[in-house]
Amino acid sequence: MADLSIEKLKSLFRQNLKVQREKVTPELAQEASESLWAQLQEQDFFKKARRIGAFYSITTEINMMPLLSGILASGKELYLPRIDHDHALLQFHPAPDLSQLQPGPFNTMEPKATTAIAPGKLDLILVPGLAFDNRGHRLGYGQGHYDRFLKVISKDCYVLGVAYSFQIIDKTPNAEHDIPVNAVLTDKFILLC
């Protein structure tokens, strides 16, 4: 019964946060996306990372393109997800050229199918979410793709949520299977969890 109430609460949070994201003006969206890269490149966990898993923004998510371009320009290896439909698992494939991305499910862009990197080889992974709290708990979209993937990464891989600052809330509804992040990168600050 407790799980059912958590799922209802998550659904309400998701609806509310999607509405808030839809209100972001184009000017704020542009400013926010540029701020991400400026902050990330100064972080020690980024400087140490060689193989970085990230995501391509969908709909009203914060625009990741300046950040993705910055990662590539810095000489690091960039990997973006593809979904294995047979197993509903994320697999991260090399994305050395953002102009070569192809349309995928969920209105996102994916790298070409090549050999996916083993989850344990990523040094840093950037994950989306509808909300995060200061304990690192994340409210995703309800499909569980990232929670399943985060269970199989190396314990040394740094997990970084990415969102607008208004997506940081006091407490996200979470269940035992939800995997927390180490920090959250927002347009205004980095929250260490």
C-alpha positions as CSV (number, residue, x, y, z in Angstrom):
1,M,0.0,0.0,0.0
2,A,2.9,2.4,0.8
3,D,4.3,1.9,-2.7
4,L,1.0,2.8,-4.3
5,S,0.9,6.1,-2.4
6,I,4.5,6.8,-3.4
7,E,3.6,6.2,-7.0
8,K,0.6,8.5,-6.8
9,L,2.7,11.2,-5.2
10,K,5.4,10.8,-7.9
11,S,2.7,11.2,-10.5
12,L,1.5,14.5,-9.0
13,F,5.0,15.8,-8.7
14,R,5.7,14.9,-12.3
15,Q,2.6,16.8,-13.6
16,N,3.5,19.9,-11.6
17,L,7.2,20.0,-12.6
18,K,6.4,19.5,-16.3
19,V,4.1,22.5,-16.2
20,Q,6.8,24.6,-14.5
21,R,9.3,23.6,-17.2
22,E,6.9,24.6,-19.9
23,K,6.9,28.2,-18.5
24,V,10.7,28.7,-19.1
25,T,11.2,31.5,-21.6
26,P,13.6,31.0,-24.6
27,E,15.9,33.6,-23.1
28,L,16.1,31.8,-19.8
29,A,16.6,28.5,-21.5
30,Q,19.5,29.8,-23.5
31,E,21.2,31.4,-20.5
32,A,20.7,28.3,-18.4
33,S,22.2,26.0,-21.1
34,E,25.3,28.1,-21.4
35,S,25.7,28.2,-17.6
36,L,25.9,24.4,-17.3
37,W,29.1,24.1,-19.3
38,A,30.7,27.1,-17.6
39,Q,30.1,25.4,-14.2
40,L,30.9,21.8,-15.1
41,Q,34.3,22.4,-16.6
42,E,35.5,23.9,-13.3
43,Q,34.6,20.8,-11.2
44,D,37.3,18.3,-10.1
45,F,35.1,15.3,-10.8
46,F,34.8,16.5,-14.4
47,K,38.5,17.2,-14.8
48,K,39.4,13.7,-13.6
49,A,36.8,12.0,-15.8
50,R,37.8,10.5,-19.2
51,R,34.7,8.6,-20.2
52,I,31.5,10.5,-19.7
53,G,27.9,9.3,-20.2
54,A,25.4,12.1,-20.8
55,F,21.9,12.5,-22.3
56,Y,20.3,14.5,-25.2
57,S,17.6,16.9,-23.9
58,I,14.0,16.3,-24.8
59,T,11.1,18.7,-24.9
60,T,11.4,21.2,-22.1
61,E,14.5,19.7,-20.4
62,I,17.4,22.1,-20.0
63,N,19.3,22.3,-23.3
64,M,22.4,20.0,-23.1
65,M,23.9,20.9,-26.5
66,P,26.5,23.5,-25.2
67,L,27.5,21.1,-22.5
68,L,27.8,18.1,-24.8
69,S,29.8,20.2,-27.3
70,G,32.1,21.3,-24.5
71,I,32.7,17.8,-23.3
72,L,33.8,16.8,-26.9
73,A,35.9,20.0,-27.3
74,S,37.7,19.2,-24.0
75,G,39.0,15.9,-25.6
76,K,37.0,13.6,-23.3
77,E,35.0,10.6,-24.6
78,L,31.3,11.2,-24.8
79,Y,28.7,8.4,-24.6
80,L,24.9,8.9,-25.1
81,P,22.2,6.4,-24.4
82,R,20.3,4.1,-26.7
83,I,17.4,2.0,-25.3
84,D,17.6,-1.8,-25.9
85,H,13.9,-2.4,-26.5
86,D,14.2,-6.1,-25.9
87,H,15.4,-5.5,-22.3
88,A,14.3,-1.9,-21.6
89,L,17.9,-1.2,-20.7
90,L,20.0,1.9,-21.5
91,Q,23.2,1.3,-23.4
92,F,25.7,4.1,-23.8
93,H,27.3,4.3,-27.3
94,P,30.1,6.6,-28.4
95,A,29.0,10.0,-29.7
96,P,32.1,11.6,-31.2
97,D,30.1,13.8,-33.6
98,L,26.8,15.4,-32.5
99,S,25.8,16.0,-36.1
100,Q,25.6,12.3,-36.6
101,L,22.9,11.6,-34.0
102,Q,19.7,9.9,-35.2
103,P,16.1,10.2,-34.0
104,G,15.2,7.6,-31.3
105,P,12.3,6.9,-29.0
106,F,10.9,9.4,-26.6
107,N,11.7,12.3,-29.0
108,T,15.4,12.1,-28.3
109,M,18.4,11.8,-30.5
110,E,20.7,8.8,-30.2
111,P,24.2,7.9,-31.5
112,K,24.5,5.2,-34.1
113,A,24.4,1.7,-32.8
114,T,28.0,0.6,-32.3
115,T,29.7,-1.3,-29.4
116,A,28.2,0.1,-26.2
117,I,30.6,0.9,-23.4
118,A,30.5,-1.4,-20.4
119,P,28.6,0.4,-17.6
120,G,31.6,-0.1,-15.2
121,K,33.9,1.9,-17.5
122,L,32.2,5.2,-17.2
123,D,33.9,7.8,-14.9
124,L,31.0,10.3,-14.8
125,I,27.4,10.0,-15.8
126,L,25.0,12.9,-16.2
127,V,21.3,12.0,-15.7
128,P,18.1,13.8,-16.3
129,G,15.2,14.2,-13.9
130,L,12.0,16.1,-13.2
131,A,13.2,16.9,-9.6
132,F,16.1,16.3,-7.2
133,D,16.4,16.9,-3.5
134,N,19.4,17.7,-1.4
135,R,19.9,14.1,-0.4
136,G,20.4,13.2,-4.1
137,H,17.1,11.5,-4.6
138,R,15.8,11.9,-8.1
139,L,12.3,11.9,-9.6
140,G,12.5,10.5,-13.1
141,Y,9.9,10.0,-15.8
142,G,8.6,6.7,-14.4
143,Q,10.1,4.3,-16.8
144,G,13.0,3.3,-14.6
145,H,15.7,3.3,-17.3
146,Y,18.2,5.3,-15.3
147,D,17.5,3.5,-12.0
148,R,18.2,0.1,-13.7
149,F,21.4,1.5,-15.4
150,L,22.7,3.1,-12.2
151,K,22.6,-0.2,-10.4
152,V,25.2,-1.7,-12.7
153,I,27.8,1.2,-12.9
154,S,31.1,1.2,-11.0
155,K,30.9,2.5,-7.4
156,D,33.6,5.0,-8.5
157,C,31.5,6.5,-11.2
158,Y,30.3,10.0,-10.3
159,V,26.6,10.5,-10.8
160,L,25.5,14.0,-11.6
161,G,21.9,15.1,-12.0
162,V,21.2,18.0,-14.5
163,A,18.2,20.3,-14.1
164,Y,17.0,23.8,-13.8
165,S,17.4,25.3,-10.3
166,F,13.6,25.3,-9.7
167,Q,13.7,21.5,-10.1
168,I,15.4,21.2,-6.7
169,I,12.7,20.5,-4.1
170,D,12.7,19.8,-0.4
171,K,12.0,16.1,-0.7
172,T,11.3,13.9,-3.6
173,P,9.0,10.9,-3.1
174,N,11.3,7.9,-3.4
175,A,11.2,4.1,-3.1
176,E,14.0,1.7,-2.1
177,H,14.9,1.0,-5.7
178,D,15.5,4.7,-6.5
179,I,19.3,5.4,-6.9
180,P,20.5,8.8,-5.6
181,V,23.0,11.1,-7.4
182,N,26.2,12.5,-6.0
183,A,25.4,16.1,-7.0
184,V,23.0,18.1,-9.2
185,L,24.2,20.6,-11.8
186,T,21.7,23.4,-12.3
187,D,21.7,26.7,-14.2
188,K,22.6,28.6,-11.0
189,F,24.6,26.3,-8.8
190,I,25.9,22.8,-8.1
191,L,24.2,21.0,-5.2
192,L,26.5,18.5,-3.5
193,C,24.3,15.7,-2.0
